[in-house]
Amino acid sequence: MNRIDRAMMQLHAIDREAAAGGWLQAIHPVSKLLVTLGYLVVLLSFNKYDLPGVLVMGVYLIVLFLMGDVSLRLMGRRIWLLLLLVGLLGLANPLFDRHPMFSISGITVTGGMVSMLTLMLKGVFSMSAAYLLVVTTTMDDICHALRCLRVPAVLVTILMLAYRYLMLLLKETGRLRAAYSMRAPGQRGVTFRVWGSMVGQLLLRSVDRAEMVYGSMQLRGFQGEFMPRNKKPARMFDYLYAFIWMMLFVVIRCL
């Protein structure tokens, strides 16, 4: 199984998890989106030396991973590269910020070390919060929540189309890769000299497919905005979910 097939399987698996029947999936998407945005705003507002405050913000992730039955190991396998990249954001801080802050067992801890850990945790926590939202909320629900928050329809439509047709792009890339493998048996990978022609073919196929899809959408009455198939009314629990988490974020930030 090549990387393209694995990527398509991962996208299908995320869609299935987001549409599952867990209690976290049943919460109204507007509540989950507001809580995620509030979490990111509060998390990123901490000072670069406020390591304890950032650590306390990890409580939100722990609660959702445990109560939402979301696999931490599976998240690590899916987005380990992104977690690694955001985790390396503050790697150079100890080289530039060397003023001592405190000592532990005779070891001097500098401001660069603290700010490095703070930036790393901010990046990892932010990616984890975004992953929790995606894996417990379908893209249709996320787009519906964005429209409820008065995000322009054109931006929401672009987001939904980009997500939906990412799978088609992967399939077309897989077909090109398979065709190349049949014409060059035994060769590992694609040689650099044919990359230009393959990208050109992929672009032409994408344009043709886009025209066909747009024509089909017009025949089905598309007028520039997708309407959600199942509009779920917000319940009292959804309001309480958003209110309680928002208050906890404010309390943590003010401490």
PELINBEL-V174621 format. One record per helix or strand of 3 or more residues. SS is the DSSP state (H for helix, E for strand). FROM is the first residue (numbers start at 1). TO is the last residue. If there is no record, write none. Layout:
SS,FROM,TO + SS,FROM,TO
//
This chain:
H,3,18 + H,23,26 + H,29,44 + H,51,67 + H,72,87 + H,93,96 + E,100,104 + E,107,110 + H,111,136 + H,139,148 + H,153,164 + H,166,183 + H,192,219 + H,236,254
//
